[in-house]
């Protein structure tokens, strides 16, 4: 025999208990998802944003598909050559730029490293890559 329970079969006290359990489970799920996407609360003030545009030294046009790396974190530039990366606050950074998709973005570009400090992170960077 199969029993189907509805909220009508539970007493008012049981419904309140179930409501609190479901609310608690909902809050726990939201906090787990938030932490997975954005990190823990302590990380918010410890990160800075480094942004910029990678352009061709020959044409001056933005380059898509350039890998930008900093401290083991990597991101590829979008179709407009823009990148946005978050990094822990420190005095200086070494950014590495590497053409990983070859001719797909209009040519082969030489890899480049750029040293920046905290004063460079206030504005978006313009990075120029030379063609091979």
N, C-alpha and C positions, 0 to 999 in steps of 0.2 A: 504494500500500500504506500502511496506517495502523498506526503503532506505538503501543501503549499501554504506558507505563512504570509500573511499580509500584516501591515502595521495595525490593523483593527484587532488582530488576535493578541497583541501585546498590551499589557497594562500601560497606563500613562507613565509610571515610573520606569518601566522597561524601555519605553520609547525615548525618554530623556537620556537614559544611559546609552542607548544605541546612537542617538544623535551626537552625544559627546565623543563617543568612540569614532564615529565617522568624521567629525570635525577634526579630531586629533590626527587621524590618518591622513586627511586632506592637507593639513598644515605640515605634517612630516614629509609628505610627497612633494609639496611646493618647495620646502627648504632643501631637500635633496636635489631637486632639479635646478634650483637657483645656484647651489654650490657647484654642481657639475658644469654649469654654463659660465659662471662668473668668478668662481673661486670663493674662498672663505672671506669673512668680513675684514679680517686683518690685512688682506692683500690690497684692499682698495686704495689706501693712502700710500702704499709702498711702491706703486707702479707709476711710470710716466709713459706718455704717448710719443712715439717717434713716427713722423709721417714725412712723405716726400713724393716726388715725381722723378722717374728715371727717363732720361731723354737720350736720343742719339746725338753723338758729337758731330756727325756728318750732316744730318738733316734738321736736327733740333726737334724732331717729332718724338712724342711719347712712345715708350717701348713696353709692350705687354709681355708677360711670361718671363720676367727677370726674377730670379730667386733672391730674396733679401734675407740674410741670416744675421742673427745677433744672439750670442750666448746660448747656442743650441736651439733657438727658436727660428723657424723659417716661415716665410710667407711669399707668395708670388704676386707680382704686380698685376693689377687688373687691366682691362682693355684700354684704359686711359693712361697707363703707366704709373698709377698711384699705388702707394703702399701705406699701411698703418699697422704699427706693431707696438705691443706693450712690453715694457722691460722693467725689472726692478731698479729702483733709484740707486745710482752710483755716480762717481765723479766723471768717468769717461766710458766710452763705448767704442767697439770696433764693429762696424757694419760691413758685411761682405755682399757683393752683388755679382751674380753669376747667371749667364745666359744658359738656361737648361733646355730650351726647346729648339735651339738651332735656327734654321732658316724660317721657321713658322712666324717669327715676329719681324721679318724683313731683313735679316742678315745675321751674321755671327758677331757677337760682341765680346770684347775682352773682359775678363773678370776684374773686379776692382775692390779695394778695401778703403774704407774711409773712417778715420778717427774723428769722433765728435765728443763734446763735453756737454754738461747740463745747459750751458748758455745756447747751444745749437738746437736744443730740443724745444725752445720756445716757438720757433717758426718751422714751417715745413721745409724740408731740404730739397734742393734741386741737384740731382745726380746726373752727370754726363758720362756716358760710356762710349768708348771709341770702338769702331768696327775693326774686325781682323783684316 
